[in-house]
Amino acid sequence: MDDSDVQKLLRLLEEIRDGQRLQLERQAEALTLQRQQLTLVQSQADRAERIQDRAERIQATSASLVGTARKATIILLPIIIVLILYLSWLLFNRLGR
């Protein structure tokens, strides 16, 4: 090997080294970006979980209200019907006189 071959080999090795350094820098940037994305995904998952918990609480409250309304309807409907019948009876009774 003569001196020019050695110089070419050294330049080639330097280019390989520089390419590897550039690749490592890009990998470091990619890892930083991935960490940021992971942090974002985790915060979104936490927020989604909080929203889901809140929705479940709202649904439980709604179910309780619907149950109470059904019970009230079962109790009040017959009373209202009896009062309407009584009022009708009073009206027709007075008209008949």
Order of alpha helices (4+ residues) and beta strands (2+ residues): alpha
